[in-house]
Amino acid sequence: MTEPTPSKVVELVIGLDSNFNFMNFLHPDRPTRLSLDLSERCELVFTLSDQLINAGWTFQSRPVKFHRDYGINFSSFVWVPYSIDGGDPDVRSRFKVIYEDQRMGEYTYSLYMQDNHGQKVDLDPDISNGAGRVP
């Protein structure tokens, strides 16, 4: 990738609501569905919520997979240091991916997490860019 980092950043803070649904806790007082704005080239930042980090959750060593993309729209992931309240960085709690907006389509991405008992948890939401560019 030779282009600069995108100016648009889309953040997802993965957490559990009171009904044990995975939600975006970017604004903790107003959790929303796990949706991504893919209307243009952007940086996607995935972070575990403080609630999950404090409960001992992490992302697995490979935290994400975009199905049927073949490296066209989504870059490989990169770990990003993150800590609660400025302490030591929490291991495997945040990563980012660049979305290139090169091809329209619907994609399923899998988030791979692990709870404090070592049980693997997979989450597979669907996303659609609907406005990708035709190369």
N, C-alpha and C positions, 0 to 999 in steps of 0.2 A: 504494500500500500504506500503510494507516494504522496497522496493528498493529505492536507493537514487534518488534525482532529476536528470533527464537526463542532459547530458552535451550539447546536441544539443538544441538550442532554435530557433523556427520559429516564426517570428513576423509579424503581420498584423496590419497596421495602416489604419483604415477605413476612407475614405474621398470621396468627390465628385469632379469629374473632370469638365471641362468647359461644357461638354455635359450632366451633371447631372447623370453620371454613377458612381456607387460605385466602387472604385479602392483601391489598396494598395499603400499608400503614405509613405512607409518606407523610400524611397528616393524621397522627394517631387519634385525634378526636373525630375524624371522618374517614374511616377505612372505606376503600372502594374496591371494585373488582380488579382482578389482575389483567389489565389491558395495556397495550402498548400503542403509542401514537407513532405510526410508521408513515406519516405523510411526507417525510423528507429524510435525507441522510441525517443520521444522528448517532449519538453515543448512548448505549443502553447500559445502565448501572443497576445491578441486582445486589441488594443488601438484605441480610437476615435482620429481622427486628430485634431490638434490645431484649424483648420478652423471650424470643427463641434463643438468642445468644446466652442470656442468663440461665436458661434451662439446659444449656449444654449442647445445643444444636450447632451443626456446621454444614457447609456444602461439602459434597463428596469431592474427591480429587479431580474428577471431571464434572464440573457443576452444571453444564448445560449441553444440550444437543438440539440443533435445528434440523428437523426431518425434511428430507427431499429438497435441500437447498444447495448442496454440493459446493459450498464456499462462494456462491455468487452474491448473495445479499448480506450474509453475516460473517464477520471475521471470527478468528479463534478468540477464546476468552483470555483475559489477563487479570490476575489477582491484583486487588487494590487494597492497601492497608486500611484498616478500619478499627477503631476502638471506641468503647463506650466511655464518655466523659474524659477523653484524653489519656486514658491509661495505656497499658501495653496493648499493641494490636491483637485483636482476636483472630485466631487462625481460621482461614477459609471462611470468612464471613461476608466478603464483598468481592465482586468481580465486574468487569465491564466487557462489552462487545460492541463493535462498530457495525451499524446497519448501513449498507451502501445504497439502497434504493435502486437496484439494477433490474429487478424483475418483479412483475405483479404476481400475486398468488395468495393462497391461504397456506399457512404453515402451522405445524404443531411443534412446539418446543418443549423439551423436557428439562425440568429443573431437578437436579439430584441432590438431595439433602440426607442428613443422618442425624437421628435424635441422640439423646444422652445415653441411651442403652446400646448404641451401635446399630440400631435398626435402620435400614435404608428406606427413605421415603422419596417417591417419585411423584412429580406433579406435571401434568401434560395439558396446559391450556392451548387453545387454538388462537391464532392471530391472523389478521389479513391486512395487507398494506393497501390493496385496492387502488393505489395510485402510483405504482412503480413506473419507471421509465422503460420503454422498449429499447434495448441496446442496438 
